[in-house]
C-alpha cells in the first residue's frame, strides 16, 4: 500500500473519531438544541476537515514522498496543543481548585492542534514538491542548454568536414553525445545496395541495418523519426527504440542515419529536434561536397 494511502487513512480515521467525540461531548453537556449546535458545530467541522485532509492526502500522488512529513506535522502540533491544554488545566486547578470540563477542554484543544498541524504539513509538503519541480525544470533547461551548445559545436565541425566519412563520424558522435545512443550507422543507399560510411551498431549485422535504411529511405528529408520497438526491420530484442533520418537524396542515392537505442531511457521530442539540427548541418555540407567539382 502507498505511504500516502496509509497516512491519509489514519488521518481520516482520527478526524472521524474526533468529530464523533465532539458531538457526544456536546449532547452530554446540555439538552438544548441551540446550545448543542453552537458547541458542537465548530469542532465537529474541524474533525471532518481533518478527515477530508486525510482523504486528499491519500488521493493525491503529489504527497507520496512527503506523506510522513504531514503526519509528523500533525502529531507535533497535537502534542504542542496538548501541552497548552495541560498548562490551562493546571492553571485552572491552581486558581479554582477544580478540573471541571477537563476532558471537554482537552479534546477541543487536541482537535484544533491536529487540524492545524496537518494543514501546515500539507502546505509544507506542497511547497517542497513545487521546489523539487522547479529544480527539475532548472536542471532540464541547463541540460538542454549544454546540448544546444554541443549542437553548435558539431555544426561547425561538420561545416568544415572534408569528406562524407568525416561527416558520418561527426553524426555518430553527435548522436552519442546528445542522446546517449552509442549504436549508430550512417549509410549511403542506392537501389538494392547499402554502403556503410560509419557503423557502431552491435545488436544487428550490417545486412539488417542496410535493409532498414532502404526501408526508410522515402521518409521526409531531415526529419528524425522514432519507430519505437517496432521498426520496419527488426534489429534485435534488446533494442528499445530506433531513430532514423534521411540526410540527403541526390541522383538516386540516399544518405540515411540509423540509431538503435538499447539504453533504459528513451529520447524525447527535444532530443529529436536537436538531432534534426545536426542532420540539417550534415545535409548542407554533403550537398556542398557533392556540388564541388572533382579535383
C-alpha positions in Angstrom: 0.0 0.0 0.0 1.2 3.5 -0.8 2.6 5.6 2.1 0.2 8.4 1.3 -2.7 5.9 1.5 -1.7 4.7 4.9 -1.1 8.2 6.2 -4.3 9.6 4.7 -6.4 6.7 6.0 -5.0 7.3 9.5 -5.7 11.0 9.4 -9.2 10.4 8.1 -10.0 7.9 10.8 -8.6 10.2 13.5 -10.8 13.1 12.2 -13.9 11.0 12.3 -13.1 9.8 15.9 -12.6 13.4 17.0 -15.8 14.6 15.3 -17.7 11.8 17.0 -16.3 12.6 20.4 -17.1 16.3 19.9 -20.7 15.5 19.1 -21.0 13.2 22.1 -19.5 15.8 24.4 -21.9 18.4 23.1 -25.0 16.3 23.9 -23.6 15.3 27.3 -23.3 18.9 28.5 -26.8 20.1 27.6 -30.0 19.1 26.0 -30.8 22.5 24.5 -30.6 22.0 20.7 -29.3 25.5 20.0 -26.6 25.1 22.6 -25.6 21.7 21.2 -25.4 23.2 17.7 -23.3 26.2 18.8 -21.0 24.0 20.9 -20.6 21.1 18.6 -20.6 22.6 15.1 -17.2 24.3 15.0 -15.3 21.4 16.5 -17.2 18.7 14.6 -16.4 20.7 11.4 -12.7 20.7 12.4 -12.8 16.9 12.8 -14.5 16.4 9.5 -12.0 18.9 7.9 -9.2 16.7 9.3 -10.8 13.6 7.7 -11.1 15.4 4.3 -7.4 16.4 4.6 -6.6 12.7 5.1 -8.7 11.8 2.1 -7.0 14.4 -0.1 -3.6 13.2 1.1 -4.4 9.6 0.2 -5.8 10.5 -3.3 -3.0 13.0 -4.4 0.2 11.3 -5.6 2.0 14.6 -5.1 2.3 13.6 -1.4 3.8 10.1 -2.0 7.3 11.2 -0.9 6.1 13.6 1.8 3.2 11.9 3.5 5.2 11.1 6.6 6.1 14.8 7.0 2.4 15.6 7.0 1.7 13.1 9.7 4.7 14.3 11.7 3.5 17.9 11.5 0.0 16.8 12.7 1.4 14.7 15.5 3.8 17.5 16.5 1.1 20.2 16.6 -1.2 17.8 18.6 1.5 17.3 21.2 2.2 21.0 21.3 -1.5 21.8 21.8 -1.8 19.0 24.4 0.9 20.8 26.3 -1.1 24.0 26.1 -4.2 22.1 27.4 -2.1 20.8 30.3 -1.0 24.3 31.2 -4.5 25.6 31.0 -5.9 22.8 33.2 -3.0 23.3 35.7 -3.8 27.0 35.9 -7.4 26.2 36.4 -6.6 23.7 39.2 -4.4 26.2 40.9 -6.8 29.2 40.7 -10.1 27.4 41.2 -9.2 24.1 42.7 -11.4 22.3 40.2 -10.9 20.5 36.9 -14.5 20.8 35.6 -14.8 20.2 31.9 -11.2 19.0 31.7 -12.0 16.2 29.2 -14.1 18.5 27.0 -11.4 21.2 27.0 -8.6 18.7 26.3 -10.5 17.2 23.3 -11.3 20.7 21.9 -7.7 21.8 22.0 -6.4 18.5 20.6 -8.9 18.8 17.7 -7.6 22.3 16.9 -4.0 21.2 17.2 -4.4 18.1 15.0 -6.1 20.1 12.2 -3.6 23.0 12.5 -0.6 20.6 12.2 -2.0 18.7 9.3 -2.8 21.9 7.3 0.7 23.2 8.0 2.1 19.8 7.0 0.2 19.8 3.7 1.4 23.3 2.9 5.0 22.3 3.7 4.7 19.2 1.5 3.3 21.0 -1.4 5.9 23.7 -1.1 8.6 21.1 -1.2 7.0 19.4 -4.2 6.9 22.8 -6.1 10.6 23.4 -5.1 11.6 20.0 -6.5 9.6 20.6 -9.7 11.4 24.0 -10.1 14.8 22.3 -9.5 14.0 19.6 -12.0 12.9 22.2 -14.6 16.1 24.2 -13.9 18.2 21.1 -14.4 16.3 20.3 -17.6 16.8 23.7 -19.0 20.5 23.6 -18.1 20.9 20.2 -19.8 19.1 21.5 -22.9 21.5 24.5 -23.0 24.5 22.2 -22.8 23.1 20.0 -25.6 22.3 23.1 -27.7 25.9 24.3 -27.3 27.1 20.8 -28.4 24.9 21.0 -31.5 26.5 24.3 -32.4 30.0 22.8 -31.9 29.1 19.8 -34.1 27.6 22.1 -36.7 30.9 24.0 -37.0 32.8 20.7 -37.2 30.5 19.3 -39.9 30.7 22.5 -41.9 34.4 22.1 -42.2 34.5 18.3 -42.8 36.3 17.4 -46.0 34.6 14.0 -46.8 31.4 12.0 -46.4 33.2 9.7 -44.0 34.2 12.6 -41.7 30.6 13.9 -41.7 29.3 10.4 -40.9 31.7 10.2 -38.0 30.6 13.5 -36.6 26.9 12.5 -36.9 27.6 9.3 -35.0 29.5 11.2 -32.3 26.8 13.8 -32.0 24.0 11.2 -31.5 26.0 9.5 -28.8 26.7 12.8 -27.0 23.2 14.2 -27.3 21.1 11.1 -26.6 23.5 8.5 -25.1 22.8 6.2 -28.1 26.1 4.6 -28.9 24.9 2.3 -31.7 24.6 4.4 -34.9 25.1 3.7 -38.6 25.3 6.2 -41.4 24.7 4.6 -44.8 24.6 5.6 -48.5 21.8 3.7 -50.1 21.3 3.2 -53.9 18.9 0.7 -55.5 19.4 -2.6 -53.5 22.8 -1.7 -52.2 23.8 -0.1 -48.9 27.3 1.3 -48.3 28.3 1.9 -44.7 30.0 5.2 -44.1 30.1 4.8 -40.3 28.8 1.9 -38.2 28.8 1.3 -34.4 25.7 -0.9 -34.3 26.4 -4.1 -32.4 22.9 -5.6 -32.0 22.4 -6.3 -35.6 24.6 -7.2 -38.6 25.3 -4.8 -41.5 22.8 -6.6 -43.7 19.8 -5.9 -41.5 20.9 -2.3 -40.9 21.2 -1.8 -44.6 17.7 -3.4 -45.1 16.3 -0.9 -42.6 18.0 2.0 -44.3 16.5 1.0 -47.6 13.0 0.7 -45.9 13.1 4.2 -44.6 14.7 6.0 -47.5 11.4 7.6 -48.6 10.9 9.4 -45.3 10.8 13.2 -45.4 14.4 14.5 -45.6 15.7 16.0 -42.4 13.1 14.5 -40.0 14.3 12.3 -37.1 11.7 9.6 -36.9 11.3 7.4 -33.7 10.0 3.9 -34.6 9.8 2.6 -31.0 10.4 -1.1 -30.6 8.6 -1.9 -33.9 10.8 -0.6 -36.8 10.3 -1.7 -40.4 13.2 -4.2 -39.9 13.9 -5.8 -36.5 17.3 -5.0 -35.1 17.2 -7.3 -32.1 15.3 -7.9 -28.9 17.4 -5.5 -26.8 16.6 -2.5 -29.0 14.0 -0.3 -27.2 13.8 2.4 -29.9 15.1 3.0 -33.4 15.7 6.5 -34.7 16.1 7.1 -38.5 16.7 10.2 -40.6 17.2 10.8 -44.3 20.1 13.3 -44.7 20.3 13.7 -48.4 18.8 12.3 -51.6 20.5 13.0 -54.9 20.6 11.2 -58.2 19.1 8.0 -56.8 21.5 7.9 -53.8 20.2 8.5 -50.3 22.2 9.0 -47.2 20.4 7.6 -44.1 21.1 7.6 -40.4 20.0 4.6 -38.2 20.4 4.8 -34.4 19.5 1.8 -32.2 18.7 2.7 -28.6 19.3 -0.1 -26.2 19.5 2.1 -23.0 17.0 2.4 -20.2 15.9 5.9 -21.1 14.2 6.8 -24.4 14.7 10.0 -26.3 12.2 12.8 -26.1 10.9 15.3 -28.7 13.5 17.9 -27.7 16.4 15.4 -28.3 15.0 14.6 -31.7 14.7 18.3 -32.6 18.4 18.8 -31.7 19.3 15.8 -33.8 17.4 17.3 -36.7 19.7 20.4 -36.4 22.7 18.1 -36.7 21.2 16.4 -39.7 20.5 19.8 -41.3 24.1 20.7 -40.9 25.1 17.4 -42.5 22.7 17.9 -45.3 24.1 21.3 -46.2 27.7 20.0 -46.1 27.0 16.9 -48.1 25.3 18.9 -50.7 28.3 21.3 -50.9 30.7 18.4 -51.2 28.6 16.8 -54.0 28.4 20.1 -55.8 32.2 20.6 -55.7 34.0 19.8 -58.9 36.2 16.7 -58.8 39.9 17.6 -58.1 
